[in-house]
Amino acid sequence: ERDLVAQARAARPEAGLRLALTRRALRDSWFSHRHEGERGAGPTVVVSTAGVATMTRRPLPVFVAYELIVHALGLLAPGLNPIDLLHEQTKGCLFDLCERRVELVAKLTQGKLCRPCAQRLSEGGVEPARVRELLQAMVAVG
């Protein structure tokens, strides 16, 4: 994982956000890990696609779009950490934790933003309507 982060940073040092995709599972089985940038550079997110195709019939670009939306929110509101918005209850919300990886299906097919998450985004300076538009575009891909 460290090598992927280093390669992404070397390839695009000026980027506000970098996604590095891998087919390998991450050590803790999460879908992604966010590595904060150094010296003012944006973060690098390592996204694992391991097993995603067996969990959902949604095309892989829908999953990648989901990861991009979640982590790009930090660019819109620098003080906002998307990980802080995760919740255990599966609602089809962008911020469902999906402790059981099969719960990913609801998130990718419904593309919703629950009220508490919309409120927290709004408080953080992100317009929930814009996020909902992105989610609807994500759902429409597949």
C-alpha positions in Angstrom: 0.0 0.0 0.0 2.8 2.4 0.8 4.3 1.8 -2.6 1.0 2.7 -4.3 0.8 5.9 -2.3 4.4 6.8 -3.2 3.8 6.1 -6.9 0.6 8.2 -7.0 2.3 11.1 -5.2 5.3 10.9 -7.6 3.0 10.8 -10.7 0.8 13.7 -9.6 2.4 15.7 -6.8 0.3 18.8 -7.5 -3.1 16.9 -7.4 -5.7 18.0 -4.8 -6.7 14.3 -4.5 -5.3 11.1 -5.9 -7.0 7.7 -6.1 -4.8 4.6 -6.4 -6.7 1.5 -7.4 -5.6 -2.0 -6.4 -7.2 -5.4 -7.0 -5.6 -6.6 -3.7 -7.6 -6.5 -0.4 -6.4 -4.0 2.1 -5.1 -5.4 5.4 -8.2 -4.5 7.4 -10.6 -5.4 4.6 -11.9 -1.8 4.3 -12.7 -0.5 0.8 -10.2 2.3 1.0 -7.6 4.0 3.1 -7.0 7.8 3.0 -3.3 8.9 3.3 -3.0 12.6 4.1 -0.7 14.7 1.9 2.6 16.1 2.9 3.7 19.7 2.7 0.3 21.0 1.5 -0.3 18.3 -1.1 -3.7 16.7 -1.3 -4.5 13.2 0.1 -4.0 9.9 -1.7 -6.7 7.3 -1.3 -5.9 3.7 -1.9 -9.1 1.9 -3.1 -9.4 -1.8 -3.2 -11.7 -3.4 -5.7 -11.1 -6.9 -4.3 -14.3 -8.8 -4.2 -16.5 -5.9 -5.3 -17.7 -7.6 -8.5 -18.9 -10.6 -6.5 -20.9 -8.4 -4.1 -22.9 -6.4 -6.6 -23.9 -6.4 -10.2 -23.2 -2.7 -10.4 -20.4 -1.9 -12.8 -17.0 -1.3 -11.2 -17.0 2.4 -12.3 -20.0 3.0 -10.0 -17.9 1.8 -7.0 -15.0 4.0 -8.0 -17.3 7.0 -8.4 -18.7 6.3 -4.9 -15.1 6.4 -3.5 -14.3 9.5 -5.5 -17.4 11.3 -4.2 -16.7 10.4 -0.6 -13.1 11.5 -0.6 -13.6 14.6 -2.8 -15.9 16.1 -0.2 -12.7 17.0 1.7 -11.8 19.3 -1.2 -15.1 21.2 -0.9 -14.8 21.5 2.9 -11.2 21.1 4.0 -12.2 20.7 7.7 -14.6 17.9 6.9 -13.4 14.3 7.3 -15.8 11.9 5.5 -14.8 9.1 7.8 -16.4 11.0 10.7 -19.8 10.8 9.0 -19.9 7.0 8.7 -22.8 5.4 10.5 -23.4 1.7 11.3 -27.0 1.6 10.2 -27.4 0.7 6.5 -29.8 3.2 4.9 -28.5 3.3 1.3 -26.7 6.5 2.4 -23.4 7.6 1.1 -22.0 7.3 4.6 -23.2 3.8 5.5 -20.3 2.0 7.2 -20.9 -1.3 5.4 -19.2 -3.4 8.1 -20.5 -6.4 6.2 -19.2 -5.8 2.7 -22.5 -7.1 1.2 -24.2 -3.9 2.5 -22.4 -2.1 -0.2 -25.2 -3.0 -2.6 -27.7 -0.7 -0.9 -25.2 2.2 -1.1 -24.4 1.8 -4.8 -28.0 1.2 -5.9 -29.9 3.7 -3.8 -27.4 6.6 -3.8 -29.0 8.5 -1.0 -27.9 10.9 1.6 -29.8 10.5 4.9 -31.0 13.6 6.8 -28.4 13.5 9.6 -25.6 13.2 7.1 -27.1 16.0 4.9 -27.3 18.2 8.0 -23.7 17.5 9.0 -22.5 18.2 5.4 -24.4 21.5 5.4 -22.9 22.5 8.8 -19.5 21.7 7.2 -20.1 24.0 4.3 -21.1 21.4 1.7 -24.4 21.8 -0.1 -26.3 18.5 0.3 -28.2 19.1 -3.0 -24.9 19.0 -4.9 -23.9 15.8 -3.3 -27.3 14.3 -4.1 -26.8 15.3 -7.8 -23.5 13.5 -7.8 -25.1 10.4 -6.2 -27.9 10.3 -8.8 -25.3 10.5 -11.6 -23.4 7.6 -9.9 -26.5 5.5 -9.8 -27.3 6.3 -13.4 -24.0 4.9 -14.6 -25.1 1.3 -14.1 
